[in-house]
């Protein structure tokens, strides 16, 4: 990919967006590395969690959360066990898997996206049918899956939303994970994984998806649960950092009022998510949606766009109110009642929130 093309894409792959940080880590990384890893486990964890190198190079944090979670995930990938990142929506499972693959293999694109319609070919291999009909089964007619390519080259493969994949397709992973082999009966051959190969899968533990994992498949994974942000300050930092990155990629200006409205959005989400106000004094009903950190990021980013293109250049309560209501009210009857009770019972009398109360009332009318 040319520099011009890379600079124009809407969202760069992690290995492209953070190429300078990865290169700096590689230069200063004198620790032992598993075979075919670009960085040592220590450097991979530093890339994810952030830090400062000896020459003053700052490594920005990609994941804000418990250090031990990242250490266990990285260590798992250095063994023969695959990694399953489990958590509710919006806990950065996909984000973490992408950055782990980028730091370890330098390539985060060996990806199988799980859906109810994911075929077995996406996990194993397929065929170029023109070649197949003309010459029969051959290496030239074989179309390798991302997992097969990762096995051949000793890289990390990613499987997103594993529990959404049909059960029979899920189970095609068992031989790959246990025997580190992918048979190709049509050619009378097999692909054996070389050192460095492993798999990162993600799954949502709130929405159970289409199929639960079989016990045989689950045993092949080491499961790491990614928690929701533990504190308001931690979640505000996550949202602020990601909104800044997204804003720059979309050429949105940095607007006054951003910090205040981000804190307000995160406060609303956390209170409705937990069923309790921040001061612990008032119980509130919880809506049907997850109100994840990722949704908070989306609400604030959309608010920035509204303020920049249709507002006065200052991010205000009215710019985020629509997005919050859209995130909260998934069920038009039950969730709308939850939202009205929260607005009237909590927001109306909260100091400094009069502008948000008016905006929420206007949107909900």
C-alpha positions in Angstrom: 0.0 0.0 0.0 1.4 3.4 -1.0 1.9 6.2 1.5 -0.7 8.3 -0.3 -3.3 5.5 -0.2 -2.6 4.8 3.5 -3.1 8.5 4.4 -6.4 8.7 2.7 -8.1 5.6 4.1 -10.9 6.2 6.6 -9.5 3.8 9.2 -6.0 2.5 9.1 -5.0 -1.0 10.3 -3.3 -0.9 13.7 0.1 -1.8 12.2 -0.1 1.2 9.9 -1.7 3.7 12.3 0.9 3.0 15.0 3.9 2.0 12.8 6.2 4.5 14.4 5.5 3.2 17.9 5.9 -0.4 16.8 9.2 0.4 15.2 10.5 2.3 18.3 9.5 -0.6 20.5 11.3 -3.0 18.2 14.5 -0.9 18.3 14.6 -0.8 22.1 13.3 -4.4 22.7 16.2 -6.5 23.9 14.1 -9.2 25.6 13.5 -12.7 24.4 10.9 -13.1 21.7 8.9 -16.2 20.8 9.8 -17.4 17.3 8.4 -15.2 14.6 7.1 -12.6 17.1 8.0 -9.0 16.1 8.2 -8.0 19.7 8.8 -9.6 23.1 5.8 -10.3 25.3 7.0 -7.3 27.5 7.0 -5.0 24.5 3.6 -6.2 23.3 2.1 -5.4 26.7 3.8 -2.0 26.7 2.4 -1.3 23.2 -1.1 -2.1 24.5 -0.9 -0.4 27.9 1.4 2.5 27.0 4.7 3.8 28.5 7.8 5.7 27.8 11.0 4.2 26.3 14.5 5.0 27.3 15.0 7.6 24.5 11.8 9.4 25.6 9.5 8.0 23.0 6.0 7.9 24.3 3.9 4.8 23.6 0.2 5.7 23.7 -2.1 3.3 25.6 -4.4 1.3 23.3 -6.2 -0.3 26.2 -7.1 1.3 29.5 -7.9 -1.4 32.0 -6.3 -3.9 34.4 -2.6 -4.6 33.4 -3.0 -8.3 34.5 -5.7 -8.8 31.8 -3.2 -7.8 29.1 -0.4 -9.8 30.6 -2.4 -13.0 30.7 -3.7 -12.4 27.1 -0.1 -11.9 25.8 1.3 -14.9 27.7 -1.5 -17.1 26.4 -0.5 -16.3 22.8 3.1 -17.3 23.6 1.9 -20.8 24.5 0.0 -23.5 22.4 -3.4 -22.3 23.8 -5.6 -20.1 21.7 -7.0 -16.9 23.3 -10.8 -16.1 23.7 -11.6 -12.5 24.6 -14.9 -12.5 26.3 -17.0 -9.5 27.4 -20.1 -7.5 27.0 -20.4 -5.3 23.9 -18.2 -2.3 23.9 -15.4 -3.7 26.1 -12.8 -3.3 23.3 -12.5 -7.0 22.4 -12.0 -6.4 18.7 -9.8 -3.4 19.4 -7.5 -5.5 21.7 -7.4 -8.5 19.3 -6.4 -6.2 16.4 -3.6 -4.5 18.4 -2.3 -7.9 19.7 -2.1 -9.2 16.2 -0.4 -6.1 14.9 2.2 -6.1 17.7 3.0 -9.8 17.5 2.7 -10.5 13.7 2.8 -7.1 12.1 -0.4 -8.0 10.4 -3.9 -7.7 11.9 -5.8 -8.5 8.6 -5.9 -12.3 8.9 -9.5 -12.1 10.0 -12.6 -14.3 9.9 -15.8 -12.3 10.7 -18.3 -14.6 12.4 -21.9 -14.4 11.3 -24.8 -16.9 11.2 -23.9 -17.4 7.5 -20.1 -18.0 7.9 -19.3 -21.1 5.8 -16.7 -23.7 6.7 -14.6 -22.4 3.8 -13.9 -19.2 5.7 -12.2 -21.2 8.5 -10.6 -24.0 6.4 -10.2 -23.3 2.7 -12.1 -22.9 -0.5 -11.6 -23.4 -4.2 -11.2 -21.4 -7.3 -13.9 -23.1 -9.2 -12.7 -22.1 -12.7 -9.3 -23.7 -11.9 -11.1 -26.7 -10.2 -13.3 -27.4 -13.2 -10.4 -27.0 -15.7 -7.7 -28.9 -13.9 -9.2 -30.6 -10.9 -8.0 -30.3 -7.3 -4.6 -28.7 -7.1 -2.6 -26.2 -5.1 -3.3 -23.6 -7.7 -7.0 -24.1 -7.3 -6.9 -23.9 -3.5 -8.0 -20.7 -1.9 -6.5 -20.5 1.6 -8.5 -19.1 4.5 -7.0 -16.5 6.8 -6.3 -19.3 9.3 -4.5 -21.4 6.8 -2.3 -18.5 5.8 -1.5 -17.8 9.4 -0.6 -21.4 10.0 1.7 -21.4 7.0 3.5 -18.2 8.0 3.5 -18.5 11.8 1.2 -15.5 12.4 -1.8 -14.6 14.5 -5.3 -15.2 13.0 -8.4 -13.5 14.4 -11.9 -14.9 14.6 -14.5 -12.2 15.5 -17.9 -13.1 17.1 -17.1 -16.8 17.4 -20.4 -17.6 19.0 -22.3 -16.3 16.0 -20.7 -18.9 13.7 -22.8 -22.1 13.2 -21.8 -25.0 15.5 -20.5 -27.3 12.8 -18.3 -24.5 11.4 -17.1 -23.7 14.9 -16.0 -27.3 15.4 -13.8 -27.2 12.3 -11.5 -25.2 14.5 -10.9 -28.1 16.9 -8.3 -30.0 14.8 -6.6 -26.7 14.0 -6.3 -25.7 17.6 -5.5 -29.1 19.1 -3.4 -30.8 16.4 -2.1 -27.6 14.8 -2.9 -29.2 11.5 -5.4 -28.5 8.7 -6.0 -31.6 6.5 -6.7 -31.1 2.8 -8.3 -34.5 1.8 -8.8 -33.5 -1.8 -5.1 -33.2 -2.3 -4.1 -36.0 0.1 -2.1 -33.4 2.1 -2.2 -31.2 5.1 -1.0 -27.8 6.3 1.0 -27.9 9.6 1.2 -24.8 11.6 4.7 -23.3 12.0 5.9 -21.7 15.2 4.3 -18.3 15.9 0.8 -19.4 14.8 -2.0 -18.8 17.2 -5.7 -17.7 17.2 -7.5 -14.8 18.9 -11.2 -15.2 19.1 -13.8 -12.8 20.5 -17.3 -13.5 21.9 -20.0 -11.5 23.5 -21.2 -12.8 26.8 -24.3 -10.6 26.9 -25.9 -11.5 23.6 -25.3 -15.3 23.4 -25.3 -15.2 19.6 -26.4 -18.1 17.4 -24.6 -21.0 19.0 -22.8 -21.7 22.3 -19.3 -23.1 22.1 -19.0 -26.9 22.5 -17.1 -28.0 25.6 -14.5 -29.6 23.3 -13.9 -26.2 21.5 -14.0 -24.2 24.7 -11.2 -26.3 26.2 -8.9 -25.3 23.4 -9.1 -21.7 24.5 -7.8 -19.8 27.4 -10.6 -17.3 28.2 -9.8 -13.8 29.3 -12.7 -11.6 30.3 -12.4 -7.9 29.4 -14.3 -5.9 32.1 -16.2 -2.7 31.7 -14.2 0.4 32.9 -14.0 0.3 36.7 -14.4 4.0 37.4 -15.9 7.1 35.9 -12.4 8.6 35.4 -11.2 5.5 33.5 -14.2 5.5 31.2 -13.9 9.3 30.6 -10.2 8.8 29.6 -11.1 6.0 27.2 -13.9 8.0 25.5 -11.7 11.1 25.3 -8.8 9.3 23.7 -10.9 7.4 21.2 -13.0 10.4 20.3 -9.8 12.4 19.7 -8.5 9.7 17.4 -11.7 9.4 15.5 -12.1 13.2 15.2 -8.6 13.5 13.7 -9.4 10.8 11.1 -12.6 12.5 10.2 -11.0 16.0 10.1 -13.3 17.2 12.9 -12.0 20.2 14.9 -11.3 20.1 18.6 -14.2 22.0 20.1 -14.6 23.8 23.4 -16.9 22.0 25.8 -15.8 18.6 24.8 -14.5 17.5 28.2 -17.7 18.6 30.0 -20.0 16.8 27.6 -17.9 13.6 27.5 -18.1 13.4 31.3 -21.9 14.0 31.1 -22.4 11.3 28.5 -20.3 8.8 30.5 -22.1 9.6 33.7 -25.5 9.0 32.1 -24.4 5.7 30.6 -22.8 4.5 33.8 -25.8 5.3 36.0 -28.4 3.7 33.6 -26.1 0.7 33.1 -25.6 0.1 36.9 -29.1 1.1 38.0 -27.7 3.5 40.5 -26.8 7.2 40.5 -23.1 8.1 40.9 -23.6 9.2 44.5 -25.2 5.9 45.4 -28.4 7.5 46.7 -30.9 6.9 44.0 -31.9 3.7 42.2 -32.9 4.0 38.6 -34.3 1.5 36.1 -32.0 0.0 33.5 -32.9 0.0 29.8 -32.7 -3.0 27.5 -29.5 -1.9 25.7 -25.9 -2.3 26.9 -24.9 1.4 26.9 -21.3 0.4 26.2 -18.2 2.6 26.2 -18.2 2.1 22.4 -21.7 3.6 22.2 -20.6 6.6 24.3 -17.7 7.2 21.9 -20.2 7.1 19.0 -22.5 9.6 20.7 -19.8 12.1 21.4 -18.2 11.8 18.0 -21.6 12.4 16.4 -22.1 15.4 18.7 -18.8 16.8 17.6 -19.9 16.6 14.0 -23.2 18.3 14.8 -21.5 21.1 16.7 -18.8 21.6 14.0 -21.2 21.6 11.0 -24.5 22.9 12.3 -23.7 24.4 15.7 -21.7 27.4 17.0 -18.4 25.6 17.3 -18.9 24.6 20.9 -20.0 21.1 21.9 -23.2 21.5 24.0 -25.8 19.4 25.7 -28.1 19.6 22.7 -25.4 18.1 20.4 -25.2 14.9 22.5 -28.8 14.6 23.7 -30.1 13.0 20.5 -27.4 10.4 20.5 -28.0 9.5 24.1 -31.7 9.0 23.6 -31.0 6.9 20.5 -28.6 4.7 22.5 -31.0 4.4 25.5 -34.4 3.9 23.8 -34.1 0.6 21.9 -37.6 -0.6 23.0 -39.9 2.3 22.1 -42.2 1.6 25.0 -40.3 0.2 28.0 -37.0 2.1 27.3 -38.8 5.4 26.7 -40.4 5.1 30.1 -37.0 4.3 31.7 -35.6 7.4 30.0 -38.4 9.7 31.1 -38.1 8.6 34.7 -34.4 9.1 34.7 -34.7 12.6 33.2 -37.4 13.7 35.6 -36.1 11.9 38.7 -32.3 12.5 38.3 -31.4 15.0 35.6 -34.0 17.7 36.5 -32.6 18.5 39.9 -28.9 17.9 39.3 -26.7 21.0 39.7 -25.2 22.3 36.4 -27.4 20.0 34.3 -30.3 22.4 33.4 -29.1 22.7 29.8 -29.0 19.0 29.4 -32.4 18.6 31.1 -33.9 21.1 28.6 -32.2 19.3 25.6 -33.4 15.9 26.8 -36.9 17.1 27.3 -36.9 18.6 23.8 -35.6 15.4 22.2 -38.0 13.2 24.1 -41.1 15.3 23.4 
